[in-house]
Amino acid sequence: MLDAASFIAGPVATTVMADFGADVIKIEPPQGDPYRVRGAGYPPSPYNYPWIVDNRSKRAVALDLRANEGRDVLYRLVRTADVFVTNLPFDARGRLRVRWEDLAPLNARLIYASLTAYGETGPEAGRPGFDSIALWARTGLMDLVRPSPDAPPTRSLPGMGDHPTGISLFGAIMAALYQRERTGRGTMVSTSLMANGLWWNAIQVQGILCGTRTSPRPPREQAVSALANMYRCRDGRWFMMTITGDERRWPEFAACIGRADLVADPRFATAATRKANARALTLILDDVFVQRDWADWRRVLEATGIAFGVIGTLDDIPGDEQMRASGALAPLHDPEAGATLTVGSPVWIEGQDKTPARPAPALGQHTVEVLREAGFTDAEIDDLRRDKIIFGG
């Protein structure tokens, strides 16, 4: 599998493939994937943690595709590859001759996976864009998740939309591989940041397509339901709860928090009156939950069987037993990474163990190794190195 993509969303798809044992060869220009250099928004660290999580378990080849000799090297790799992944802009793909129509004649079984900001067709198909712009801002998400109507739009975190978009591309690749098993022929698959943002926001988008009007969400204190809200405990920890079917759950919940008297209050006697008086009930529950620490409330609420959970912080994650036990956090076999855990890909297949996460490669670390496996002679490799077509060990 050839990963000729940069930054996050494209390479994430091949990282998942590597987790399941695929031999992923990362093709980089002589100066490397720009993602090797952390930009603004990333907390400082002696470890290049974005690179570690998004490019683990791959082999790296540094290759100058601007030169004809460099393209010839790539084409030889393409001839035996199963998958080629790229998120290069369309004009760059044309200049470097790595479009689907350039590579498909070389390998009838090739799966060509394309990642774009705005899609393969349309007036904006060639526009550049990051997930913060094309996914988060463009599709209404940034506007809708603001904490109150008068608050500014809510900014996204680095890579927040790229990682789920990479999973969409992974799914498309897997579907194409299945099709190839049936037909014997490869194909092109694609996804875009904008399309994934719409999919994230699909319920609200479908509503507007059906003629509804979505009002800005009110502040927490004015939520539609006090029983589907977040609350603060005495120690400052917040938690979220969602009680569905509250006609049945309401008396049990009121009793467990020590406020059985609320059941007899006419304002909260039925689901309809609780909704009509949600603001008053929220204020009451605010006063209740602030009396005890989160650990106490967790024990109380666990006994009820209702859906609730802490509003976690990053500091909670390293010690989260469930994340470790479920495989959401996976062991990392990299002595130089500064960590023994990494974020596992969110896909599991019964009977198919994931490959233990290995180090992300240095620039051009496996160039010679990969070319030898592809049939290049030592003399050819020496010539390519001398002519500055390939780089690295």
Summary of the structure (lengths in Angstrom):
residues: 393
radius of gyration: 25.8
end to end distance: 19.8
largest distance: 88.4
contacts: 1195
relative contact order: 0.14
helix: 43%
strand: 14%
